[in-house]
């Protein structure tokens, strides 16, 4: 599913608002041990963001790249601008930034993805965060994960993913190292047991 499709989409699909949690046998290295938040799902495909992969860039780097600040301003950025987390959202359009955020910030280009969470992919939200006028909760993601028509359903059917309702606290939680295990724990699953079971399949 493309971003343009998401913008035109309003009805909710079966996997909308769900977490995908990669099974131990996931062969695609882009998605090994990932937790993905699905933002849109329909007959046309699906789109979501990996929420547990770090990114080497900082928000300061983004502001410098976009020429919103100069080098000498980078060292005196206020905490709200310095602390906005950047993550790797997926392998598609990996040079493009998307911001998942709470619904207390909205602009013309914001797209609601759940009752409480929106996604904005324009410079408006970058400027708002920089100026201290952005959402209370936000994380910036570079790239996204996308599936064509029927592809995600097939992967879930082949035991590539576990699915469960998304947890807003986990989406915005900045501790990435154990987010995979904590996502499994919301289903009452211990990651070590899951690995052992997969080995005896």
N, C-alpha and C positions, 0 to 999 in steps of 0.2 A: 504494500500500500504506500502511496506517495503522500507527501505533505499536502499537496493540493486536494487529494481525496479526503484527507482528514478535515481540511477547512470546510469542505462542502457537506460533511457528514454530521448528522445530528442524532440519528437513532443509535441505540446501544447494541453492540453485538455480544455474543455469548462470552467471549474472553475479555471484554471491556472491564477495566478496573480490577483485573486479576494479576497476580504474580505468576510468572513462569519461573520455576526453579529447575536448573539443569540436573538431569540424572547423572550418576557417576560415569555412565557409558557414553556421554556426549562426545562425539568424535570431532566436531568443529571446534578448533582451538579458540575461535572468537567467543565461544559461549561456554567453555568449560567452567564449572563452578560459578555460573552467573545467576543473578536474580534479575528478572526483567519485569518492569511495570508496563503492562499493555494499556496503551492510551486509546486505541481504536481497533475494532475488529468488525469485519463485514464479509459479505460474499466476495468482495474485491480483494481481500487480504487483511493484513494486520500490521500495526506499527507500535513500537514500544521503545523503552530506554533501559539499558543495563544500569543498575543503580549501585553496583558494588565493584566498579573498576576505577582505580585512580587515574588521574591525568597529571602530567608533569607541569602543565601550565597553571598559573595562578590568575586570579581576577585582575591583579595589577598588570600581568602580561597582556591580558585581553585589552585592557584600557590603553596600554601603550601601543599595541598593534593597531587598534582602531583610531589612534591619534586623538583620543579624548583627553589624555594628559601628556605632559612632557616628562622626560627622565627625572628632572629635579623635583617634580611633584610626587613621584612614585614613593619617595621615602616619607612623605607626610600625609599619606592617604588616611582618612578616618577609618576606625575599626570596621564599621558596617560595609565599607568598600573592600577593605583588605581581606575580610573573612568570608566572602561569598565563595562556597566550594565549587570546584570545577571537576567534572568526572568524564570518563569515556562512555558515551551513551550507546555506541554501537559502530559497526563497520560501514554503514551507509552514510554518505556525505559527511565523512569524519572531520572535515574542515569547517563545518557549519555549526553554529551554536544554537542551542535550544534551552529555554529556562522553564523548568517545572516549578510551580509556585503556588502558594496559598491564594485563595480567591479574594483577598483583601486588596489586591492590585488588579486592575483591568485596564486595557487600552483597546483601541479598535482592532488590533491584530491578535488579541488574546483568544485562545480557544479553550472552552471548558472541556475537561477530560473526565471529570467526576463531579459529584456534588460539591466538593471542597477544594479541588485541585484544578489549576489551569496550566496551559502551556503557551508561552509567547516566544516567537522566534525572530523578533525584530530588535533594532537598536534602541527602541523606546524603553524597554525594560532595563537595558544595560545602563542607560543614562539615569533612569529612576533610581536604581540601586546605588549608583555612584553618588547621586545627590541626596541619598538618605530618604528617598520618597518611594522606595520599592516595597515589595511584599514583605510580610513578617517572616515568612519561611520561603526559601528558594534554593535551588541548586542548578547550576549550569552544566549542560551536557554537550559534549562535542560528538556529533554523529548520532545515528539511531539504528535500531534493528527493524528490518522490514521483511514481510513474507508476502508472496503472491497468493492468488486465489487458491484456497484449499491446502496450501503448504503447511500452515501451522497446525491445522486439524490433523494432517497426516503425521506430523512429527509427534504430536501429543499421543495419537493412536499407536505409534510405534515406541511408546515409552521413552521418548527423548526428554520430556518435561513433566514435572509435577505442576499442578495448578492449585491455587488457593486465593481467597479474597485478598486484595492488597491491603497493606497496613501503612497508614500515613506516617506513623512515627518512623518506620523503617525507610520509607522513601527519602525522608529528609535527614535521617541519622547520618552523621559525618564519620562514624566509625565503620570503615569498610572491611577491615580484615576478617571479622567474624560475622558479617551480615548474612552470608550464605547459610551458616549454621543457625543463626537466629531466625531466618525466614523458615527454615525447616522446622524449627522448634515451635513456630506458630501452628504447625500441623501436628505437633506431638511426635515429631520424627527426630531421631538422633542421627546425625550425619554418618557416624562410624557404623551404625547398624545398617543404614541404607547402602553403604559401600559393600558391607559383608554380604548382604542379600543379593546385590547385583552380581557379586562374584560367583554365586551359586545358582544363577539363573539358568 
